[in-house]
Amino acid sequence: MAHPLKHAESSAKKFGGRAEDYLAVHQWFDESKAFFADFRHRALRHHAEGIFLSETIFGVTITNSDGKEVPVRYIGEQHVREDLGRIPTAQDWLSQIKPQRWMYGQRLATFRRKIECSKRTNRLHRPCTSACMFNFCRSTRLRRESWRAQLQARFTARQRPI
């Protein structure tokens, strides 16, 4: 569904009361559209953990205008099912993220540099200098230059004139 109001109208039809009774819950699920306006906004709250989080925010039940108590979890489940057709877990969403180097944080990047520097000697060692730590040492620079030369040779081999 495109708008929280449509979800609220659907909830009113299913559980009774008016759409305004359910609007706050549905707006909370779709709040992330404000800063990420495509389907990926759903990764933040459209999953089982998001449904339980809505229950802690809005309470276990809400009372609609007909005086009927409706479990917030049912409202959240309805919202997610209407949008996705099923209720995924947070793991379902997060496992689809392609990890980028910056996501690992600074410590892993520094450790990886230490290992890369030591690959030349096939043993783990402390970096020879702080320059080695930041990939400025001679052995790292030579390795990088030979790697670039190999790539350049492969690329030019493919670009042969006809």
VEXSE-12003 format. One line per 3 residues: for each residue x, y, z of N, C-alpha, C, O, CB. Coordinates in pm, 1 decimal, always signed. Glycine has a CB too. Layout:
BEGIN
X/Y/Z/X/Y/Z/X/Y/Z/X/Y/Z/X/Y/Z  ...
end
This chain:
BEGIN
+84.0/-119.2/+0.0/+0.0/+0.0/+0.0/+87.4/+123.9/+0.0/+201.4/+120.4/+46.1/-95.0/+0.7/+121.4  +35.3/+230.5/-50.3/+116.0/+348.8/-71.8/+119.8/+444.6/+46.9/+217.2/+518.3/+62.2/+65.9/+420.5/-190.5  +19.1/+445.5/+129.1/+9.8/+549.6/+232.6/-40.2/+491.7/+364.0/-122.2/+399.8/+363.9/-83.0/+663.0/+186.8
+7.9/+544.2/+476.2/-40.0/+495.0/+606.4/-190.9/+506.3/+624.4/-250.9/+425.3/+695.0/+28.0/+570.3/+717.0  -252.3/+605.1/+561.7/-397.3/+619.9/+573.0/-469.3/+500.1/+512.1/-570.5/+454.5/+565.3/-443.2/+749.2/+504.9  -417.5/+449.5/+401.1/-478.2/+331.4/+338.0/-465.0/+209.0/+428.8/-556.7/+127.4/+438.2/-412.3/+303.2/+200.7
-350.2/+197.3/+495.2/-332.5/+88.7/+592.3/-432.4/+104.7/+707.1/-492.5/+7.2/+752.0/-186.8/+86.7/+646.8  -449.4/+228.5/+754.0/-541.4/+255.3/+864.9/-685.4/+223.1/+825.8/-760.8/+168.2/+906.1/-530.6/+401.8/+909.3  -723.4/+256.7/+704.0/-858.6/+224.1/+657.2/-878.0/+72.5/+651.0/-985.0/+21.3/+683.7/-884.8/+287.1/+518.1
-773.8/+1.9/+608.8/-779.1/-143.7/+604.7/-793.4/-201.3/+745.7/-867.2/-297.6/+766.6/-653.4/-199.9/+536.6  -723.3/-142.7/+841.0/-734.0/-188.5/+980.6/-872.6/-162.5/+1036.5/-927.9/-246.3/+1107.8/-629.1/-119.4/+1068.3  -929.9/-45.3/+1004.2/-1064.5/-13.6/+1051.9/-1165.8/-113.0/+995.6/-1259.7/-153.1/+1064.3/-1103.5/+130.4/+1012.7
-1145.8/-151.4/+872.1/-1235.2/-248.8/+809.5/-1223.1/-385.5/+877.5/-1322.4/-455.8/+896.1/-1203.9/-261.3/+659.2  -1099.9/-421.8/+914.4/-1074.8/-554.3/+972.5/-1110.4/-562.0/+1121.2/-1170.6/-659.4/+1166.2/-929.1/-591.6/+953.7  -1072.1/-456.9/+1198.0/-1087.8/-462.5/+1344.0/-1201.7/-376.8/+1397.7/-1232.9/-383.9/+1516.5/-960.6/-420.0/+1409.5
-1264.1/-296.4/+1313.2/-1369.9/-207.0/+1357.9/-1313.6/-70.6/+1395.2/-1192.1/-50.8/+1394.7/-1444.4/-267.7/+1476.6  -1401.2/+22.6/+1427.4/-1358.2/+157.6/+1462.6/-1333.9/+243.0/+1338.8/-1380.0/+211.3/+1229.1/-1231.9/+152.1/+1547.1  -1259.8/+353.3/+1359.2/-1230.8/+445.3/+1248.8/-1083.8/+436.6/+1212.2/-1002.4/+386.8/+1290.0/-1268.7/+590.7/+1286.2
-1050.5/+484.8/+1094.9/-912.1/+481.8/+1046.7/-819.3/+560.6/+1138.6/-703.5/+522.6/+1155.8/-904.1/+537.6/+904.5  -867.5/+668.9/+1197.5/-784.9/+752.5/+1285.8/-736.8/+675.8/+1408.8/-634.3/+710.5/+1467.6/-863.4/+876.0/+1329.7  -809.8/+572.7/+1447.4/-771.1/+491.8/+1563.2/-637.7/+419.9/+1539.4/-563.4/+394.4/+1634.1/-881.0/+389.4/+1595.1
-607.8/+387.8/+1415.3/-491.9/+305.6/+1380.5/-381.2/+384.0/+1309.7/-272.5/+331.4/+1285.9/-535.6/+191.2/+1293.2  -409.3/+507.2/+1277.0/-318.2/+586.0/+1193.6/-179.8/+603.3/+1256.1/-79.7/+596.9/+1184.7/-378.4/+721.8/+1166.7  -171.6/+625.0/+1386.5/-42.0/+648.0/+1452.1/+50.6/+527.2/+1436.4/+170.2/+543.4/+1412.1/-62.6/+679.2/+1601.5
-4.1/+407.1/+1450.2/+77.7/+285.4/+1437.3/+129.5/+272.5/+1294.4/+247.3/+244.2/+1273.1/-4.2/+159.1/+1476.7  +41.9/+293.2/+1197.3/+82.7/+280.3/+1057.3/+180.3/+390.7/+1016.0/+270.2/+366.8/+935.4/-40.2/+283.0/+966.6  +163.0/+510.2/+1070.2/+259.5/+618.0/+1042.2/+396.4/+583.5/+1098.5/+498.5/+612.8/+1036.2/+210.6/+752.0/+1101.3
+399.4/+521.3/+1216.0/+527.0/+482.3/+1275.5/+599.6/+382.1/+1185.4/+720.5/+393.8/+1164.9/+505.0/+422.2/+1416.1  +527.3/+284.2/+1131.7/+591.1/+186.2/+1043.4/+650.9/+251.8/+919.4/+755.5/+209.0/+870.6/+490.5/+79.8/+1001.8  +585.1/+355.0/+868.6/+630.3/+417.4/+743.7/+707.6/+547.3/+764.7/+733.7/+618.2/+667.5/+512.1/+444.4/+655.3
+745.1/+580.6/+887.5/+821.2/+703.3/+914.7/+953.0/+709.1/+839.0/+998.3/+816.8/+800.4/+848.3/+715.3/+1062.7  +1013.6/+594.8/+818.1/+1144.8/+592.3/+752.6/+1138.1/+636.1/+606.6/+1242.4/+658.0/+545.0/+1204.1/+453.2/+760.9  +1018.8/+649.2/+549.8/+1005.0/+703.0/+413.9/+1054.1/+847.0/+406.3/+1089.6/+894.7/+298.5/+859.0/+695.2/+367.8
+1056.2/+915.2/+517.8/+1098.2/+1055.3/+520.1/+1243.0/+1072.3/+477.2/+1278.1/+1175.1/+419.2/+1078.9/+1113.3/+658.6  +1327.6/+974.1/+504.4/+1468.7/+988.0/+467.1/+1516.6/+880.7/+370.0/+1631.9/+884.2/+326.8/+1554.1/+984.4/+590.4  +1430.6/+785.9/+335.0/+1467.9/+686.0/+235.4/+1340.7/+646.9/+161.7/+1270.8/+554.0/+202.1/+1537.5/+560.5/+301.3
+1311.2/+717.3/+54.3/+1178.3/+711.8/-6.5/+1161.7/+605.5/-114.5/+1099.1/+632.0/-217.0/+1145.9/+844.0/-64.6  +1215.4/+487.8/-94.4/+1181.4/+376.5/-182.1/+1159.1/+253.0/-95.2/+1154.6/+263.4/+27.4/+1293.6/+351.5/-289.1  +1145.4/+136.5/-157.8/+1106.9/+17.0/-82.8/+1205.1/-19.2/+28.1/+1167.5/-88.5/+122.7/+1093.4/-99.1/-176.7
+1330.1/+26.0/+18.6/+1430.5/-12.3/+118.5/+1404.4/+47.2/+256.0/+1465.2/+4.2/+354.0/+1566.9/+29.4/+72.0  +1315.3/+145.4/+265.1/+1281.4/+199.9/+397.2/+1219.7/+91.6/+484.9/+1223.8/+100.2/+607.6/+1184.3/+319.6/+383.9  +1163.6/-8.5/+422.3/+1096.9/-115.6/+497.5/+1194.4/-201.1/+577.3/+1153.7/-269.0/+671.6/+1018.5/-203.8/+403.1
+1320.9/-198.9/+541.3/+1419.9/-280.6/+612.3/+1432.4/-239.0/+758.7/+1478.7/-317.8/+841.2/+1556.2/-270.2/+543.4  +1392.1/-116.9/+791.9/+1409.0/-69.1/+929.4/+1301.3/-117.2/+1025.8/+1330.8/-141.6/+1142.8/+1411.5/+80.0/+930.2  +1176.6/-131.6/+979.6/+1068.7/-166.8/+1073.0/+974.4/-275.5/+1022.6/+895.3/-328.3/+1100.6/+988.9/-45.1/+1104.3
+980.7/-309.4/+896.4/+887.8/-407.6/+839.7/+942.7/-549.9/+855.8/+977.1/-616.1/+757.9/+861.7/-377.0/+690.4  +949.8/-594.5/+979.4/+993.3/-730.1/+1011.3/+941.1/-765.4/+1150.1/+883.1/-681.2/+1218.7/+1149.2/-743.2/+1004.6  +962.0/-889.9/+1190.8/+906.0/-937.7/+1317.8/+952.5/-853.0/+1435.9/+873.1/-820.5/+1524.2/+944.6/-1083.6/+1340.7
+1080.3/-817.6/+1437.6/+1132.6/-736.3/+1548.4/+1069.7/-597.3/+1549.4/+1046.4/-540.3/+1656.0/+1285.6/-724.4/+1538.6  +1042.1/-542.8/+1431.1/+975.5/-412.5/+1422.4/+834.0/-418.0/+1477.9/+786.7/-323.3/+1540.7/+972.2/-364.1/+1277.9  +767.6/-529.6/+1453.9/+632.3/-547.2/+1506.3/+634.4/-549.6/+1659.2/+550.3/-486.9/+1723.7/+569.3/-677.1/+1451.2
+730.3/-621.7/+1716.9/+739.7/-625.7/+1863.4/+783.3/-491.1/+1920.0/+742.6/-454.1/+2030.1/+837.8/-734.9/+1907.5  +865.5/-417.8/+1845.9/+904.7/-283.2/+1889.7/+783.9/-190.2/+1891.4/+770.9/-107.9/+1982.0/+1014.7/-225.9/+1797.6  +696.1/-202.0/+1793.4/+575.1/-118.1/+1792.0/+488.4/-147.3/+1913.9/+422.4/-58.4/+1967.6/+494.0/-141.3/+1662.3
+489.6/-272.4/+1956.1/+412.4/-310.5/+2074.8/+468.8/-243.8/+2200.7/+392.4/-204.6/+2288.9/+412.0/-463.8/+2091.6  +600.4/-230.8/+2210.0/+658.1/-163.7/+2326.7/+635.2/-12.9/+2321.5/+627.6/+51.8/+2426.0/+807.9/-193.3/+2336.1  +624.1/+43.7/+2202.1/+602.7/+188.3/+2189.0/+456.7/+225.7/+2214.0/+428.6/+320.2/+2287.6/+645.5/+236.0/+2049.6
+364.0/+152.1/+2153.4/+222.4/+188.0/+2159.3/+145.2/+112.7/+2267.2/+28.0/+141.7/+2291.4/+158.7/+162.8/+2026.2  +209.5/+17.8/+2330.9/+140.1/-63.8/+2430.2/+91.9/-192.7/+2367.4/+95.2/-208.4/+2245.4/+22.3/+12.9/+2491.4  +47.6/-284.1/+2450.3/+6.4/-415.1/+2402.3/-122.0/-405.0/+2319.5/-137.5/-475.0/+2219.5/-13.6/-511.1/+2520.2
-213.0/-318.2/+2361.3/-338.3/-299.6/+2286.9/-369.6/-151.2/+2274.0/-320.4/-68.2/+2350.4/-455.5/-373.5/+2356.5  -452.8/-120.3/+2175.3/-512.3/+13.1/+2166.8/-664.1/-5.2/+2168.0/-715.6/-108.1/+2124.3/-464.2/+90.9/+2036.8  -733.5/+94.4/+2218.0/-879.1/+88.3/+2219.9/-931.6/+172.6/+2104.9/-902.6/+292.0/+2097.1/-936.6/+137.5/+2356.7
-1008.0/+112.0/+2016.0/-1060.3/+186.3/+1901.9/-1186.3/+263.0/+1941.3/-1231.4/+254.6/+2055.5/-1090.0/+91.3/+1784.6  -1242.1/+336.8/+1847.7/-1358.0/+422.2/+1878.0/-1483.7/+341.5/+1910.0/-1579.1/+396.7/+1964.7/-1386.1/+514.9/+1760.8  -1485.8/+214.1/+1877.8/-1598.6/+128.0/+1914.2/-1583.8/+73.4/+2055.9/-1672.2/+3.2/+2104.9/-1611.2/+12.3/+1815.0
-1470.7/+105.7/+2122.8/-1445.9/+56.2/+2257.6/-1383.3/-82.2/+2260.5/-1370.7/-142.3/+2367.2/-1573.4/+54.1/+2334.6  -1344.7/-132.4/+2147.0/-1285.0/-266.0/+2137.5/-1133.5/-254.9/+2148.2/-1072.0/-168.9/+2085.2/-1325.3/-335.8/+2004.4  -1073.3/-343.5/+2229.5/-927.2/-345.8/+2241.2/-868.9/-430.3/+2128.6/-909.7/-544.4/+2106.9/-883.1/-401.3/+2380.0
-772.6/-372.0/+2057.4/-710.0/-440.5/+1944.4/-560.8/-453.0/+1974.3/-496.5/-352.2/+2003.7/-734.9/-363.5/+1809.1  -503.8/-573.1/+1967.7/-360.1/-589.5/+1991.3/-277.2/-514.2/+1885.5/-302.2/-526.9/+1765.6/-323.1/-739.4/+1991.0  -181.1/-437.8/+1930.4/-94.2/-362.4/+1840.4/-15.3/-457.9/+1751.5/+15.0/-425.5/+1636.7/+1.8/-271.6/+1920.4
+17.3/-573.7/+1803.5/+90.2/-672.3/+1723.7/+9.1/-713.8/+1600.6/+65.5/-732.5/+1492.8/+124.1/-795.9/+1809.2  -121.8/-728.2/+1616.0/-205.6/-764.2/+1501.3/-204.4/-653.8/+1396.0/-202.0/-680.9/+1275.9/-349.8/-792.1/+1546.9  -206.1/-529.7/+1442.5/-204.7/-415.6/+1349.9/-71.3/-413.1/+1274.0/-68.5/-393.0/+1152.6/-226.9/-280.7/+1427.1
+38.0/-433.5/+1346.4/+169.9/-436.5/+1282.4/+183.4/-551.7/+1184.7/+237.9/-534.7/+1075.7/+278.7/-446.0/+1387.2  +133.5/-670.2/+1223.3/+139.6/-785.2/+1133.7/+59.7/-759.3/+1006.5/+102.2/-795.2/+896.7/+87.5/-910.6/+1204.2  -56.7/-696.4/+1022.8/-138.3/-663.8/+906.6/-63.6/-567.9/+814.0/-63.2/-586.8/+692.3/-272.4/-602.5/+950.5
-0.7/-465.5/+870.7/+73.2/-366.5/+791.7/+184.4/-433.5/+710.7/+197.0/-411.1/+590.3/+132.7/-257.8/+883.7  +263.6/-514.8/+777.4/+376.6/-578.9/+710.9/+328.9/-677.5/+604.9/+386.3/-684.3/+496.2/+465.3/-650.4/+813.2  +225.5/-753.2/+635.2/+172.5/-848.6/+535.7/+116.1/-776.8/+413.4/+133.2/-823.1/+300.6/+63.2/-936.6/+598.9
+49.3/-664.5/+435.2/-5.6/-589.5/+321.4/+106.2/-535.8/+231.8/+91.1/-529.6/+109.8/-93.7/-473.1/+371.3  +218.0/-497.2/+292.9/+328.7/-443.2/+213.8/+414.4/-551.6/+150.4/+456.3/-537.3/+35.5/+415.3/-355.3/+300.0  +441.3/-659.9/+222.8/+539.0/-758.2/+176.8/+481.0/-895.9/+143.4/+547.0/-977.0/+78.3/+643.6/-774.2/+280.4
+360.6/-921.8/+187.0/+301.2/-1052.3/+161.3/+336.1/-1156.8/+266.1/+275.4/-1263.9/+269.4/+343.9/-1100.9/+27.4  +432.3/-1127.3/+351.0/+472.9/-1217.3/+459.5/+541.8/-1134.0/+566.7/+563.3/-1014.2/+548.5/+567.6/-1331.8/+407.4  +576.3/-1197.3/+678.2/+647.4/-1127.1/+784.7/+790.1/-1180.2/+789.7/+813.9/-1289.5/+840.9/+575.7/-1145.1/+922.8
+885.1/-1103.3/+736.8/+1024.5/-1147.5/+741.2/+1086.2/-1119.9/+877.7/+1028.6/-1048.3/+959.7/+1106.2/-1078.2/+631.5  +1202.9/-1176.9/+901.0/+1278.7/-1143.9/+1021.6/+1375.7/-1031.7/+986.6/+1396.4/-1001.0/+869.2/+1354.9/-1269.4/+1078.1  +1434.4/-971.2/+1087.8/+1537.1/-869.9/+1062.8/+1655.1/-933.7/+990.3/+1719.8/-869.3/+907.7/+1583.8/-804.0/+1195.7
+1682.8/-1059.0/+1021.0/+1792.9/-1129.7/+955.1/+1767.4/-1142.5/+804.4/+1860.8/-1133.3/+724.8/+1812.2/-1269.5/+1017.8  +1642.3/-1163.5/+765.7/+1609.6/-1171.4/+623.0/+1650.7/-1043.0/+551.1/+1704.4/-1047.9/+440.4/+1458.8/-1197.5/+603.3  +1625.5/-929.2/+613.6/+1663.7/-800.1/+554.0/+1814.7/-780.7/+558.9/+1876.5/-748.2/+457.5/+1593.4/-683.6/+626.7
+1873.8/-800.2/+675.0/+2015.1/-768.5/+693.6/+2107.1/-860.8/+615.2/+2216.1/-819.9/+575.1/+2050.1/-775.1/+839.6  +2065.2/-983.8/+593.1/+2151.1/-1076.4/+518.6/+2161.6/-1037.8/+371.1/+2247.6/-1089.3/+299.8/+2097.7/-1219.1/+531.0  +2075.7/-948.6/+325.5/+2079.1/-904.8/+185.7/+2168.0/-782.5/+164.0/+2183.9/-736.9/+50.7/+1938.9/-874.0/+138.2
+2225.5/-729.5/+270.7/+2313.8/-614.0/+258.8/+2450.5/-660.7/+211.2/+2508.9/-752.3/+269.2/+2325.2/-538.0/+393.8  +2500.5/-599.3/+107.8/+2634.4/-631.9/+59.0/+2734.5/-554.1/+144.1/+2735.7/-431.1/+139.6/+2650.4/-597.7/-94.5  +2817.9/-622.7/+221.1/+2911.4/-552.4/+309.3/+3010.5/-465.7/+231.2/+3063.7/-507.1/+128.1/+2987.5/-652.8/+395.0
+3033.4/-347.8/+281.1/+3132.3/-255.9/+226.2/+3246.1/-244.3/+327.1/+3227.2/-271.1/+445.8/+3069.2/-115.5/+194.6  +3361.9/-205.3/+281.1/+3479.0/-200.3/+367.8/+3458.7/-109.5/+489.3/+3502.5/-143.7/+599.2/+3598.8/-153.2/+288.8  +3393.4/+4.8/+471.5/+3375.2/+99.5/+581.8/+3285.1/+42.6/+690.9/+3290.7/+88.9/+804.8/+3316.7/+230.3/+529.7
+3202.0/-57.1/+658.8/+3108.9/-113.3/+756.2/+3179.4/-193.8/+864.5/+3124.9/-213.0/+973.2/+3007.7/-200.4/+686.2  +3299.5/-240.6/+835.6/+3373.3/-320.2/+932.2/+3436.4/-235.7/+1041.9/+3472.8/-288.4/+1147.0/+3479.6/-399.5/+862.2  +3449.5/-108.5/+1019.7/+3511.2/-21.4/+1117.7/+3661.2/-12.2/+1097.0/+3716.7/-83.6/+1013.4/+3481.0/-70.1/+1257.4
+3726.8/+73.8/+1170.9/+3868.2/+103.7/+1154.1/+3958.4/-11.4/+1196.9/+4062.0/-33.7/+1134.3/+3903.7/+227.1/+1231.9  +3922.7/-83.8/+1300.0/+4012.0/-187.5/+1353.1/+4038.3/-298.9/+1251.5/+4152.5/-342.1/+1235.6/+3952.7/-247.1/+1480.2  +3934.0/-345.6/+1183.0/+3953.6/-452.8/+1086.5/+4039.2/-405.2/+969.3/+4123.9/-479.5/+919.7/+3818.5/-504.5/+1036.2
+4017.2/-282.3/+925.6/+4095.6/-229.9/+814.0/+4243.5/-223.8/+851.4/+4328.6/-257.2/+768.9/+4044.7/-90.2/+772.9  +4276.1/-182.2/+973.2/+4414.6/-176.5/+1017.6/+4472.8/-317.3/+1025.6/+4585.8/-339.6/+982.0/+4425.2/-105.8/+1154.1  +4398.2/-412.0/+1080.2/+4445.1/-549.8/+1090.5/+4468.9/-608.0/+951.0/+4567.9/-677.4/+928.0/+4343.6/-636.1/+1168.6
+4377.0/-579.1/+858.2/+4391.4/-629.6/+723.0/+4518.8/-574.3/+658.6/+4587.7/-646.6/+586.7/+4268.0/-593.3/+638.7  +4550.6/-447.6/+683.3/+4673.0/-388.7/+627.6/+4796.4/-459.4/+681.9/+4892.4/-481.5/+608.0/+4680.1/-238.2/+659.5  +4795.3/-495.2/+810.2/+4909.3/-565.9/+869.3/+4929.4/-699.5/+799.5/+5042.3/-737.3/+768.1/+4888.4/-587.1/+1021.0
+4819.8/-771.3/+775.0/+4830.3/-901.3/+710.2/+4877.0/-886.3/+566.0/+4961.8/-962.7/+519.9/+4696.2/-974.5/+715.0  +4821.4/-786.9/+493.7/+4862.6/-767.0/+355.2/+5011.3/-738.3/+345.9/+5078.4/-787.3/+255.0/+4783.4/-653.4/+292.0  +5063.5/-659.4/+439.0/+5204.9/-625.9/+437.3/+5288.7/-750.0/+461.8/+5397.2/-763.1/+405.0/+5236.2/-518.8/+541.7
+5240.6/-841.7/+545.7/+5319.6/-958.8/+580.4/+5305.4/-1071.5/+479.7/+5378.2/-1170.4/+488.8/+5280.7/-1007.9/+716.2  +5214.0/-1060.1/+383.6/+5196.1/-1167.7/+286.7/+5322.4/-1188.9/+203.0/+5349.1/-1300.2/+157.6/+5077.3/-1137.2/+195.6  +5398.1/-1084.5/+183.1/+5518.8/-1095.3/+101.1/+5618.8/-1193.3/+162.8/+5686.1/-1267.3/+91.0/+5584.0/-957.2/+83.8
+5628.0/-1193.5/+294.1/+5721.0/-1282.7/+362.8/+5653.5/-1410.9/+410.9/+5718.7/-1496.9/+470.1/+5783.9/-1211.1/+480.4  +5522.6/-1424.0/+385.5/+5444.7/-1540.9/+425.4/+5446.5/-1565.6/+576.2/+5443.3/-1680.3/+620.6/+5496.4/-1662.8/+354.2  +5451.3/-1462.5/+651.2/+5441.4/-1478.2/+796.6/+5377.8/-1352.1/+853.9/+5387.0/-1244.1/+795.6/+5582.1/-1504.6/+861.2
+5313.9/-1367.7/+967.8/+5256.3/-1252.5/+1035.0/+5365.2/-1181.0/+1112.7/+5443.9/-1244.8/+1182.7/+5140.6/-1294.5/+1128.1  +5370.1/-1051.9/+1101.2/+5468.2/-974.1/+1175.5/+5410.6/-836.6/+1203.7/+5309.1/-796.0/+1147.0/+5601.9/-963.3/+1097.8  +5477.2/-767.7/+1291.5/+5436.9/-629.8/+1315.5/+5478.3/-546.9/+1195.3/+5578.2/-577.6/+1130.2/+5499.9/-573.9/+1446.9
+5403.5/-443.2/+1165.3/+5444.6/-359.2/+1053.1/+5583.2/-302.0/+1077.9/+5617.3/-265.4/+1190.3/+5343.4/-245.8/+1030.0  +5662.7/-294.8/+971.7/+5800.4/-249.5/+988.5/+5806.4/-103.6/+1033.4/+5895.8/-67.1/+1109.8/+5877.8/-267.2/+858.4  +5715.2/-20.9/+988.7/+5708.3/+119.8/+1029.3/+5563.1/+163.2/+1028.6/+5474.2/+86.5/+991.8/+5793.7/+210.7/+935.3
+5540.3/+285.6/+1069.3/+5404.0/+336.6/+1058.4/+5366.2/+353.2/+912.4/+5248.2/+346.2/+878.3/+5389.4/+470.1/+1133.2  +5464.5/+375.2/+825.2/+5436.3/+386.4/+682.7/+5380.2/+254.5/+629.8/+5291.8/+254.3/+544.1/+5563.7/+426.2/+605.0  +5431.5/+142.5/+681.0/+5383.5/+10.8/+640.2/+5236.9/-4.9/+680.3/+5156.9/-62.5/+606.5/+5469.9/-101.6/+703.4
+5203.7/+46.1/+796.0/+5068.5/+38.0/+847.2/+4970.0/+104.7/+751.7/+4856.4/+59.3/+738.0/+5060.3/+102.0/+985.0  +5013.3/+212.7/+685.2/+4925.7/+287.3/+596.1/+4957.0/+260.5/+449.5/+4924.1/+341.4/+362.8/+4936.6/+435.4/+624.6  +5020.7/+146.4/+421.6/+5051.2/+102.4/+286.1/+5145.6/+195.6/+210.9/+5132.8/+210.9/+89.5/+4924.8/+88.1/+209.0
+5239.4/+257.6/+280.5/+5336.1/+341.9/+213.1/+5475.5/+278.5/+208.2/+5566.5/+335.5/+147.9/+5343.1/+476.1/+281.6  +5493.7/+162.8/+269.8/+5626.7/+104.3/+271.6/+5663.0/+52.8/+131.6/+5575.4/+33.4/+47.3/+5634.3/-10.0/+375.9  +5788.6/+31.8/+108.6/+5837.8/-1.9/-24.6/+5777.7/-132.5/-76.3/+5735.8/-139.7/-191.8/+5989.6/-11.8/-23.1
+5773.1/-237.0/+9.2/+5722.6/-366.3/-37.9/+5575.4/-357.2/-77.7/+5534.8/-416.7/-177.5/+5740.9/-473.3/+70.4  +5495.6/-283.7/-1.2/+5354.4/-268.2/-34.6/+5338.6/-188.4/-162.8/+5256.5/-222.9/-247.8/+5278.6/-200.2/+80.0  +5415.7/-83.2/-177.2/+5407.7/+1.1/-296.8/+5446.2/-77.9/-422.1/+5380.4/-65.5/-525.5/+5499.1/+124.3/-281.7
+5552.7/-159.4/-413.9/+5594.2/-240.4/-527.8/+5486.9/-342.4/-565.6/+5459.5/-363.6/-683.7/+5725.6/-311.6/-496.6  +5426.6/-405.3/-465.0/+5321.0/-501.8/-490.8/+5203.0/-435.0/-560.0/+5146.5/-490.5/-654.3/+5275.8/-567.8/-360.5  +5166.0/-317.7/-514.2/+5054.3/-245.4/-572.1/+5084.1/-206.7/-716.5/+4996.9/-217.3/-802.7/+5022.4/-121.2/-489.1
+5206.4/-161.9/-743.6/+5243.1/-122.8/-879.1/+5243.4/-243.2/-972.8/+5200.1/-231.1/-1087.4/+5380.1/-55.3/-879.6  +5291.2/-358.9/-927.3/+5291.6/-477.0/-1014.1/+5148.3/-523.6/-1040.5/+5117.2/-570.7/-1149.9/+5374.6/-591.6/-950.5  +5062.8/-510.5/-942.2/+4922.9/-547.5/-959.6/+4857.7/-458.3/-1064.4/+4784.4/-506.2/-1150.8/+4846.9/-537.9/-826.1
+4884.9/-328.2/-1056.2/+4831.2/-234.8/-1155.9/+4883.1/-267.3/-1295.2/+4807.7/-262.0/-1392.4/+4867.4/-90.5/-1119.2  +5010.5/-300.8/-1305.5/+5068.7/-333.9/-1435.7/+5003.0/-459.3/-1494.1/+4977.8/-465.9/-1614.4/+5221.2/-354.5/-1422.8  +4975.4/-558.2/-1409.6/+4909.5/-679.3/-1458.0/+4768.7/-649.0/-1507.9/+4727.0/-699.8/-1612.0/+4904.4/-784.9/-1347.4
+4696.4/-567.3/-1434.6/+4561.9/-530.3/-1478.0/+4565.9/-453.9/-1609.6/+4485.3/-479.0/-1699.2/+4492.4/-446.5/-1370.7  +4660.1/-360.4/-1620.7/+4672.2/-281.2/-1741.9/+4703.2/-371.9/-1861.6/+4648.3/-352.2/-1970.0/+4781.6/-173.8/-1725.2  +4790.6/-470.8/-1842.5/+4826.2/-562.9/-1950.4/+4704.9/-644.8/-1993.4/+4683.5/-666.2/-2112.7/+4940.6/-656.2/-1906.4
+4626.0/-690.4/-1897.6/+4505.7/-767.3/-1930.8/+4406.1/-682.6/-2007.2/+4344.8/-729.0/-2103.4/+4440.5/-822.5/-1804.3  +4389.9/-557.3/-1964.0/+4294.0/-468.5/-2028.1/+4335.7/-436.9/-2171.9/+4252.9/-439.9/-2263.0/+4279.7/-339.1/-1947.4  +4462.8/-407.1/-2191.6/+4507.8/-372.7/-2326.3/+4505.6/-495.4/-2416.1/+4486.4/-481.3/-2536.8/+4648.9/-312.0/-2322.5
+4524.4/-614.0/-2362.7/+4516.9/-735.9/-2443.2/+4375.5/-755.8/-2497.8/+4359.0/-806.9/-2608.6/+4559.7/-858.5/-2359.7  +4275.4/-717.0/-2423.1/+4136.9/-729.3/-2468.4/+4101.2/-622.7/-2571.1/+4009.2/-641.7/-2650.6/+4042.0/-720.5/-2350.0  +4172.0/-512.5/-2570.1/+4140.2/-398.9/-2656.4/+4219.4/-401.3/-2787.0/+4241.4/-295.7/-2846.3/+4167.0/-269.0/-2582.8
+4262.1/-517.1/-2832.8/+4338.8/-525.1/-2956.6/+4256.8/-472.7/-3074.8/+4137.1/-499.3/-3084.9/+4383.2/-670.0/-2982.6  +4322.9/-397.6/-3164.5/+4248.2/-348.0/-3281.3/+4215.4/-461.9/-3377.3/+4289.1/-559.8/-3388.5/+4328.9/-238.8/-3354.8  +4104.8/-446.2/-3444.6/+4058.9/-550.6/-3537.2/+4114.8/-528.8/-3674.7/+4086.9/-606.7/-3765.8/+3907.1/-554.7/-3543.6
end
